Amino acid sequence: MVDTVETVRKTIAPDPNERLVKIDNLIKGYALANVWSFYTVESRFTHPTLTSAQLFFKTEGDAFHVSQAPLHEELVACQLVCLWIFHFAMLAFNEVLTGKPWTSELERIAMDYGFETTLPQWQGPGDLHAQ
């Protein structure tokens, strides 16, 4: 892993838009700071971490039970929050695709769930496509 990271660092020129790879840069850029806590909670359970792995098994005595679904009670409507985050991601992808092919479907989803139909205005010092 260390060799791979070092090779990539030495051989691939950095792109000025790499700042967009980090989700916190996107959340700040689109002034969506109010969703940061939702993203943090959801990502703990959706990324391959020990925290998320622990939700899929339990031990009872000598038995080890593994489940196909998380073994916990939802405290908030996580599915709706996840859908909202994915909707924003698809709005962003649609912006860079030729002809914006997902527009009508994204508008239908937005209408069904009360979501936005366009991305908020970028709040950074420059346009997303600048540099």
Helices and strands as residue ranges (DSSP letters): H 2-11, G 16-21, H 23-29, G 33-35, H 36-46, H 50-54, E 57-60, E 63-66, H 78-96, H 103-113
